[in-house]
């Protein structure tokens, strides 16, 4: 594999849903790439296909056609062992931090669960790593013994981020990770993600309806409209010289 090969590459991806024997297409021929340590923002109005794309990338939704390449290799051809390894390399942060956390598990167990499932570290090692992750996301060691309902929305999202980082992934797929939070909390979570990206050399696929948020955290941006790419390029170029009316609308609405 060439060192120049993107970490993730999407070629001509189409996807949709089936209901009662009828197909409802959502994505139509998407193509893009994300290099190691770089971040791509995906923006668009509600219903444009942003979350569908995120689910396709992390294999929660099958694609209709096209290719998803991981380090140059078609993930559809992966055997069981490679597919399991890919799950550790790709981690997702969801929009609703409360809904993504098991209410009956303590924060420490939630963060350490991926390590347990994938057989990483001893029990003591997992406990140590969990406390380290809590500290890295701005929480206290004592928080490990609290349940999700004892945290604020922003703190819950920090726990979700810590859980996603526990397996040391190469790519974070962030599906509107701040939209359910108060405006005052959004900036702290975005700054945290930016700091962690730099510290871990993480790549990010960052889904948002807010192009200003993407401008804050991403290197490149892809604009979706009705499942199609209408604009794709460096964030500064798209923000300062948009070429599509829909992109201009998104910028003007900020």
Secondary structure, 3 states (H helix, E strand, C coil): CCCCCCCEEEEEEEEEEEECCEEEEEEEEEEEEECCCCEEEEECCCCCCHHHHHHHHCCCCCCCEEEEEECCEEHHHCCHHHHHHHHHHEEEECCCCCCCCCCCCEHHHHHHHHHHHCCCCCHHHHHHHHHHHHHHCCCCHHHHHCEHHHCCHHHHHHHHHHHHHCCCCCEEEEECCCCCCCHHHHHHHHHHHHHHHHHHCCEEEEEECCHHHHHHHCCEEEEEECCEEEEEEEHHHHHHCCCCHHHHHHHHCC
